[in-house]
Amino acid sequence: LSIRRQRQMCIRDRIKTIARPPIVARQDWGARAPDHTAKNETGFYSAQNPEGWREYNGDLRDLYRTVIVHHSVEYETDDPTTVREIQHLHVDDRGWADIAYHFIVGKSGQVFEGRALNVRGTHVEGYNTGSVGVVFLGNFEITTPTALQLQIGQQLIEWLALRLNLTHLAGHKDFNSDTVCPGATLTPYLAGFAAVAGLTLGTGGYVPPSD
């Protein structure tokens, strides 16, 4: 085996020891139920309504390839308050049916459940179908992520890589060039997140699941 292949196998073996991080359930942070009358995500997905709420069928390992990292910009007094405020912003102001992301990584080292993994997110224009959205709370153009945030974020990404058989990790701006997300101080950590999880950094692994 090549040295690169041996390294990838060692990384994957180590990932197998990664436990699911503690995740605050939606009901425990006070999530609202999805609004299927939302103006920009109305009703349910179909060929006639491609922007509707899409629930995936089948094994999620066959649907997901890439995890996309974001920063929230928005931050309130604490993590749970911020998560609720982001959901309000996404539903009430942006017209989506629910919070855009699948997981939210708080400054306190808590992970919060966003959309269910079997539901398409609304976190990256043009590339939502088949990508996992993970947002770190904070504006990382002007602040830095906390040590706890980086630690639990790494664990979450490693667990997702194993759980979903992912191949790639990217920042939001890698797909949408009109944004600086996930921010100047979080972006340098993406290569490390990818390497430890055995993922390739970049957009090359994105393949939307077929209908």
N, C-alpha and C positions, 0 to 999 in steps of 0.2 A: 504494500500500500504506500502511496505517496505520503510525504510528511503532512501536506495539507489535509488529505483525507483522514489520516490518523488523528490530527488535531480536531477535525470536525466530529469524529466519532467520540473522542474524549469529552468534548464539550457536550454532546448529546447525552452521554452516559451521566455526566454531572447534572444535567438538567432533570434527569429522571428522578433525582432526589429532591427536587424543588416542590414544596407543598403549596397547595392553594393558599394564597394570602388571605387573612381575614378581610371580609368584604361587608360593608354596611349595606344591608338590604334597603330597597326603595322605601318600604313602609317605615323603616327605622329613621330615615332622614326626612320623611314627610313628603315624599314625591306625590305629585298629582297624577291621576290616571291619564293615559294618552287621550288626546282630543282628536278624534277622527273626522272632525269638521274643520280642522285647521286649513287656512286658505292656501297654503303652499305645500301641503301634504294631505290633501283631502281624500277621504275614502281609502280603499284598499287597492293594492297593485294589480294591474292587468295590462294586457297589450294596449287597451284603450285608455288606461290611466297609469302610465309608466312612472309618474312621480308620487303615486299613492303609497301608503304604508305597506312595506313589503316584508312578509315573513318567509324565511327560507325553509325549503323542504329538504329532507335528506340529511346526511352526515355533514356536520359543519366543517369537518376536516377536508371535505371535498370542495368547499366553497370559499374558505379564507386562505389567503397567502401572505398578506401584508398587514402589519400593525402600523398605524399612522399616529405620530405623537404631536400634541398641541399644547399651547398654554392658554389659560382662560382669559388673560388680561384682567377681567373682572375679579375683584376680591373684596369681600365684606368683612365683618368682624371676626368670623371664624369659618372653619371648613363647612359644617352643615348649612349655615346661613348662606354661604356662597353658592353651594350646590343648588339650593332652592331658588336663589336669585337667578342663576343661570338657566334653570328650567323655565322660570317665568319669562325671562328674556327670549328664550328660543320659541316658546309657545305663543306668548302674547305679542311680541314685537316682530319676530321673524316668521311667524305663521307656520311653524312646524308642529307636528303632532306631539312631540315629546322632546326632552333634552337630546341634544345631537349625538352625544358620545356614549360608548358602551361602558367605559370605566372612568372614574375621576380620582386622581391621586392628590390627597390633601397635604397641606404644609405640616400637619400634625403626624403624618405617617399613616393615616387611615386611607383605605380605598373604598370608594362608594360605587354602588351599582347604578348604572345609567340605563340605557335601553338593554333589553334582553339580547343575548348574543345571537338569537335566531331572528333578529329584526335588523333590517338595513338602517344604518345611521344616516345623519345629514351633516357630516363634519368636514367633508372635503369635496368641493365642486367637481363634478364629473367622474369621481372615483369612489363613490360611497358603496356601490354594490360589490360586496366581497372584501371590504377592508374593515379592520377593527379600529375604532376610534378611542384613543386614550388621551385624556387631557390632564395636565398638571396645573393645579390652582396657583395663580400668580401671574404677574406681568413681568416676564423675564427679558424685557427690554430695559427695565429699570431696577429690578431686584434679582436676587439669585435664589434658586431652589434650595430648600433646607436639606440637611444631611438625611433626616428621616424620610423625606419625600423621595430623594434619590434612591435610598436603600429599598423602600417598599415598591417604588416604581420599577426598579430592576427586577425584583422578585416577581411582580405582576407580569412583566414582559417575558421573563423566563418561563413562567407557568403557562402563559398564553401560547408561547412558541411550542411547548410540548402538547398542550391540550388541543390545539388546532392544527398542529403540524405545519406551522408557518415557515416561510422561507426568507422573508424580507422585512426590514424596518425602514421607515422614512419619516421625515418631518413634513408637516403640512405644506411648507413652502416648496418642497421638492416636487409636489404635484401642482400647486397653484402659485405661480411666480409673483402674483400681486400681493402677497402677504409676507410678513417677516416671521410668522408663527412657525416654530415654538419659541422664538425669542433668542436674543444674542447670547444669553447666559445659560440657557438649557441646551441649545443646539450642539455645543461641543461634547455633551455627554452621550449623544445618540450613537456615535461609533462604538463607545464602550458598551452601551446597552445591547447593541446588535452582536458584538463579538462574544460577550459572555453568554448570550442566549443562542449562539450558533446561527445567527441570521446574517444575511447580506444587507449592507446598508445601501439604500437606493430604491428606485421605483421599478426596477426591471422585473420584479416578480409579480407585479399586479396583473391579474387575469380575472375579469369579471365572470361570475358564474353564468352559465347559459340559462335561458328561460325554461 
